[in-house]
């Protein structure tokens, strides 16, 4: 049996095939940049740094709703200025913003936890 290999996705058809394979495995890989192949079978998909992740904190007792909207617009403008067509925004489940994210124009991805790892 061949060992899995990882390579950059070649075209839109392959990208969609990775998305469908993930759905078939009860996952929600919506933004793959790389495919994991084992022989002729798609066995994984990776999104390798293609979409920035924005982490913001606003003190809940000091920032009001209007200020939040302004800050959200500033962040969006900054990402747009960088040429970013899409970005992830992390939102803690205890955040007062969690119920408003879709109203701010964000679409949910899937319930997840985010971890970090230092590489140096």
N, C-alpha and C positions, 0 to 999 in steps of 0.2 A: 504494500500500500504506500503511495507517495506521501512525502512529508508536505505539510501545508506551506504555501508560498504567499507572500504579500507583494502586491504590485499596485501601482497607480491605476485607477480606472481609466479605460481607454476612451469611452464615449458615453453618450446619454443612454443608449440601450443597455449597456452594462451597468451603469449607475442605477437604473430602474430595476434591473434584475437583482442587484444586491438589496435594494429596498424591499422587493417582494420576497426574497429569500429570508430576510430578517423577520418580516411579518409572519411568514410561514412557521417561524420558530418562536413566535410570541414575543418579538422584540420590536422596537420602534426606531430603527436606524434610518433617519430621514435624510441625512446629509453626508453620505459616504464619499470619501476621496480615494480610498484604496479598497481593493477586494482581496480577500483571503481565499485562495483556491487550493483544493486538495484533489489533484487530478483534474477532471472536468467539472467538479462540483464546487459551487460557491458555498463556503463554510464560514464566512465571516465578512465583515465590513468595518472599516475604520474611518473616522473623520480625524485627520491629522492636522490640527491647527488651522484649518481653513476658515473657521468662524470664530471671531474673537468672543471672549467671555468677559462681560462687564460685571464687576462687583461694586456695589455702592452701599454706603451706610449713611442714614440720616437719623439724627437723634429724634425719637418719636415724640418727645415732650417739647421739642424746640422748633421743629419744622412743621408748618401748617399745610393744609391741602393745597392752597394756591402756590406756596413756595415749592412744594413737591412737584407740581405740574411744571413750573418754570425749570426746576433742576432736571426733570425728565427730558424736557425739550432741549436743554443745554447739552445733556449727554448724547441725545440723538443727533444734534447738530455737530458735535465733536466727532462722532463716529462717521457721519456723512462726509465731513471735511477730510477725514482720513481715507475716503474712498471705499468705506465699508458698506456694502449693500445689505448686510444682514449681521446681526450679532445676538448672542445669547445674553440674557440678563438673569442672574441668579436672584431668587427671592425666597427668603427664609419663610417656612410655613407659619411662623409666629409673627411675621411682619404685618403691620397694619395695611400694607400695600397689596398683600396677596390676593385679596378679593377684588382689586381694581386693575390688575395687570392687563387684562384683556381690554378694559376701557382705555388704557394707555396705549393700546395698539399692539401689545405683545400677544403671541399665540402660544398656548401651552405645548410643550414638547412631550414629556412624560414624567411621572413621579421618579425622582432620582436623588441621589446624594452626590455631592461633588467632593473629590479628594484632591490633594496636591502632593507632588513628589519633587524634591530637589534633585537635580541631575549633576550637581557639581559639589 
